[in-house]
Amino acid sequence: MAGGARARKNAPPREEVLAAAMAMIAERGLDSLTMAALGREVGMSSGHLLYYFRTKDELLLQTLEWSEANLGAARSALLSRRAPVHERLAAYVDLYVPDGPRDPHWTLWLEVWNRSQEAGPEERDRQAAIEGAWHRDLVALLAEGVSRGEFRTVDADRFATRTRALLDGFSIQLAVGLPVLDRAGILDHVREFVEDGLRPGPAPGM
């Protein structure tokens, strides 16, 4: 009993374990992330990790949530800058799109969503919360652009939904390494879509 208590007391903080998991994905790929390998990385037994995370699915989801919290802080800093809304929108898009094939955050995101077919309601709610944060920030940014006259009047929620569908489609292709478009080409397509849809003036086709 005392030995177990000491082991838990000396265990690395949760954030350190999650950071180590993310680093392993970035350096060696998702297949390298086993409980045993992660345990060796942080000096814990795989049994100890299971004590904290219960399953590998839970470890992956918590790692994704940790990564998203970091991205959320970066996104908030970008979107709160004193800059024209269209510049902040471009920064949002740049942060959203993966850096390239095997981007660790997107690799993890895709794995968690693939496993979500077997997830329970609580896990699905947590996944939806991740998506909801990105969506709300984009809706707020679009609404601000409309109110400032930088963008034509649009339904911010509907336009955000379409924009994120476009971003997701391109981002998945890039993250898995499909030889369709490089990152610069993707950003150019999204920029054109946004400009065509938001440029002040008559709506397209009028």
Secondary structure as GFF3:
##gff-version 3
##sequence-region A 1 206
A	DSSP	alpha_helix	2	10	.	.	.	ID=ss1
A	DSSP	alpha_helix	14	28	.	.	.	ID=ss2
A	DSSP	three_ten_helix	30	32	.	.	.	ID=ss3
A	DSSP	alpha_helix	35	42	.	.	.	ID=ss4
A	DSSP	alpha_helix	46	53	.	.	.	ID=ss5
A	DSSP	alpha_helix	56	79	.	.	.	ID=ss6
A	DSSP	alpha_helix	85	96	.	.	.	ID=ss7
A	DSSP	alpha_helix	104	115	.	.	.	ID=ss8
A	DSSP	three_ten_helix	116	118	.	.	.	ID=ss9
A	DSSP	alpha_helix	121	147	.	.	.	ID=ss10
A	DSSP	alpha_helix	156	175	.	.	.	ID=ss11
A	DSSP	alpha_helix	183	198	.	.	.	ID=ss12
###
